[in-house]
Amino acid sequence: MTNIHLATVLNKFNVAPNIICLKVLKPREFIFCPGQFARLGLNVDHQKTDLLTWRAQSIANNPQDNFLEFLIILEDGGAFSELLKLTASGNGVHLDERSYGFFTLDRFLLQGDLWLLATGTGIAPFLSIISEKKVWHNFQSVNLLHSVRDNSQIIYTEKIFSIFRDPSLKNYVSNFNYVPFTTRCSESTEGILAGKTTTFDLTRSHFIDILESSWIKENLKLDLSIEKSKIMLCGNPNMVKETRKYLQLKGFAISRKDKPGQIAVESFW
Ligand SMILES: Cc1cc2nc3c(=O)[nH]c(=O)nc-3n(C[C@H](O)[C@H](O)[C@H](O)COP(=O)(O)OP(=O)(O)OC[C@H]3O[C@@H](n4cnc5c(N)ncnc54)[C@H](O)[C@@H]3O)c2cc1C
């Protein structure tokens, strides 16, 4: 039995028309590793513990912060989504005091190129992962590829860009590629190429198209390789399944603590 804590909502705001950023006060005893998720419980009366609707939500911030930050989809008619719409700053959110999940870097050998492939809110655990200095110290390159429906869904760009305001990370910025791209519209996107702000024209694309083409080699000047790449896939289960299958056919393997490989996956539904 784990304890349930009533965590105060510090802030709640839209980062996209259908995505909420929720910040709650972190209980002192809540410990997590970047990549893990929390279980949040909501009901109509924020104080009561009965009739709670529980959902897994990946944590999007650094473990040292005194708050927990979540990026949560508002899915019309979804039980949790509808309750979240009724939740405001100052309310309580029920929080299971344990953190969960194995979608963390400790299942990999920390070397080579790190590939973080997300759809939509699947970027949340990656924001936490790249907030940790050890990522920058250990990997030769960090490549965050974010697939979204259209430009309104490109979220947290400012936070991503701000990592390098930390003077101790300044030297690592040239190891970073951040490639947001759209699946359903033809607008270009703002991202980062080798540490420099740039515009990408990867429109109406999917991960498989990108992996199968020479786009990565030509633009990022990198290769996905069994020797060097560590690849994390997060978000839409179809993307996770398809991409994982594609990679496994190329010889990449799921990484386990006792048998390090190249792939880690997290499906959101
Ligand atoms: C390990 C894990 C971590 C998760 N982390 C996050 C997170 O960081 N942010 C987040 O928004 N959700 C996350 N989810 C999904 C989350 O648990 C809920 O499903 C989501 O909040 C919607 O809840 P709901 O009750 O409104 O709808 P549900 O009844 O849970 O789902 C209804 C439908 O909504 C769609 N859906 C669910 N989640 C998403 C999503 N994230 N993006 C697009 N469509 C979705 C699916 O079609 C699903 O069938 C995570 C799930 C798992 C298993």
The ligand as an SDF file (V2000), in Angstrom:
LIG
                    3D

 53 58  0  0  0  0  0  0  0  0999 V2000
    3.2710    5.5810  -18.3130 C   0  0  0  0  0  0  0  0  0  0  0  0
    2.2910    6.6300  -18.8170 C   0  0  0  0  0  0  0  0  0  0  0  0
    2.6490    7.9710  -18.7840 C   0  0  0  0  0  0  0  0  0  0  0  0
    1.7600    8.9380  -19.2540 C   0  0  0  0  0  0  0  0  0  0  0  0
    2.1430   10.2510  -19.2580 N   0  0  0  0  0  0  0  0  0  0  0  0
    1.3170   11.1900  -19.7890 C   0  0  0  0  0  0  0  0  0  0  0  0
    1.7150   12.5690  -19.8840 C   0  0  0  0  0  0  0  0  0  0  0  0
    2.8160   12.9670  -19.4830 O   0  0  0  0  0  0  0  0  0  0  0  0
    0.8360   13.4410  -20.4420 N   0  0  0  0  0  0  0  0  0  0  0  0
   -0.3900   13.0430  -20.9110 C   0  0  0  0  0  0  0  0  0  0  0  0
   -1.1420   13.8820  -21.4190 O   0  0  0  0  0  0  0  0  0  0  0  0
   -0.7820   11.7660  -20.8270 N   0  0  0  0  0  0  0  0  0  0  0  0
    0.0200   10.8360  -20.2690 C   0  0  0  0  0  0  0  0  0  0  0  0
   -0.4000    9.5380  -20.1830 N   0  0  0  0  0  0  0  0  0  0  0  0
   -1.7910    9.2390  -20.5560 C   0  0  0  0  0  0  0  0  0  0  0  0
   -2.6880    9.5350  -19.3280 C   0  0  0  0  0  0  0  0  0  0  0  0
   -2.5150    8.4990  -18.3680 O   0  0  0  0  0  0  0  0  0  0  0  0
   -4.1910    9.6510  -19.6780 C   0  0  0  0  0  0  0  0  0  0  0  0
   -4.5600    8.6370  -20.5770 O   0  0  0  0  0  0  0  0  0  0  0  0
   -4.5310   11.0190  -20.2520 C   0  0  0  0  0  0  0  0  0  0  0  0
   -4.2940   12.0140  -19.2460 O   0  0  0  0  0  0  0  0  0  0  0  0
   -6.0100   11.0980  -20.7030 C   0  0  0  0  0  0  0  0  0  0  0  0
   -6.8240   10.6660  -19.6430 O   0  0  0  0  0  0  0  0  0  0  0  0
   -8.4080   10.6290  -19.8490 P   0  0  0  0  0  0  0  0  0  0  0  0
   -9.0210    9.9320  -18.6640 O   0  0  0  0  0  0  0  0  0  0  0  0
   -8.9180   11.9990  -20.1400 O   0  0  0  0  0  0  0  0  0  0  0  0
   -8.6170    9.7500  -21.1280 O   0  0  0  0  0  0  0  0  0  0  0  0
   -8.3490    8.1720  -21.2270 P   0  0  0  0  0  0  0  0  0  0  0  0
   -9.6420    7.4600  -21.0020 O   0  0  0  0  0  0  0  0  0  0  0  0
   -7.1910    7.7930  -20.3630 O   0  0  0  0  0  0  0  0  0  0  0  0
   -7.9240    8.0370  -22.7280 O   0  0  0  0  0  0  0  0  0  0  0  0
   -8.8760    8.2500  -23.7660 C   0  0  0  0  0  0  0  0  0  0  0  0
   -8.1870    8.3460  -25.0910 C   0  0  0  0  0  0  0  0  0  0  0  0
   -7.4550    9.5610  -25.1380 O   0  0  0  0  0  0  0  0  0  0  0  0
   -6.3360    9.4100  -25.9820 C   0  0  0  0  0  0  0  0  0  0  0  0
   -5.1450    9.8260  -25.1940 N   0  0  0  0  0  0  0  0  0  0  0  0
   -4.8010    9.4650  -23.9260 C   0  0  0  0  0  0  0  0  0  0  0  0
   -3.6540   10.0680  -23.5500 N   0  0  0  0  0  0  0  0  0  0  0  0
   -3.2690   10.8330  -24.5970 C   0  0  0  0  0  0  0  0  0  0  0  0
   -2.1680   11.7050  -24.8090 C   0  0  0  0  0  0  0  0  0  0  0  0
   -1.2430   11.9190  -23.8700 N   0  0  0  0  0  0  0  0  0  0  0  0
   -2.0760   12.3300  -25.9980 N   0  0  0  0  0  0  0  0  0  0  0  0
   -3.0160   12.1390  -26.9740 C   0  0  0  0  0  0  0  0  0  0  0  0
   -4.0890   11.3270  -26.8160 N   0  0  0  0  0  0  0  0  0  0  0  0
   -4.2170   10.6860  -25.6440 C   0  0  0  0  0  0  0  0  0  0  0  0
   -6.2990    7.9540  -26.4180 C   0  0  0  0  0  0  0  0  0  0  0  0
   -6.9070    7.8400  -27.6810 O   0  0  0  0  0  0  0  0  0  0  0  0
   -7.1370    7.2680  -25.3780 C   0  0  0  0  0  0  0  0  0  0  0  0
   -7.7210    6.0950  -25.8530 O   0  0  0  0  0  0  0  0  0  0  0  0
    0.4760    8.5570  -19.7210 C   0  0  0  0  0  0  0  0  0  0  0  0
    0.1170    7.2000  -19.7290 C   0  0  0  0  0  0  0  0  0  0  0  0
    1.0090    6.2450  -19.2990 C   0  0  0  0  0  0  0  0  0  0  0  0
    0.5990    4.7880  -19.3330 C   0  0  0  0  0  0  0  0  0  0  0  0
  1  2  1  0
  2  3  1  0
  2 52  2  0
  3  4  2  0
  4  5  1  0
  4 50  1  0
  5  6  2  0
  6  7  1  0
  6 13  1  0
  7  8  2  0
  7  9  1  0
  9 10  1  0
 10 11  2  0
 10 12  1  0
 12 13  2  0
 13 14  1  0
 14 15  1  0
 14 50  1  0
 15 16  1  0
 16 17  1  0
 16 18  1  0
 18 19  1  0
 18 20  1  0
 20 21  1  0
 20 22  1  0
 22 23  1  0
 23 24  1  0
 24 25  2  0
 24 26  1  0
 24 27  1  0
 27 28  1  0
 28 29  2  0
 28 30  1  0
 28 31  1  0
 31 32  1  0
 32 33  1  0
 33 34  1  0
 33 48  1  0
 34 35  1  0
 35 36  1  0
 35 46  1  0
 36 37  1  0
 36 45  1  0
 37 38  2  0
 38 39  1  0
 39 40  1  0
 39 45  2  0
 40 41  1  0
 40 42  2  0
 42 43  1  0
 43 44  2  0
 44 45  1  0
 46 47  1  0
 46 48  1  0
 48 49  1  0
 50 51  2  0
 51 52  1  0
 52 53  1  0
M  END
$$$$
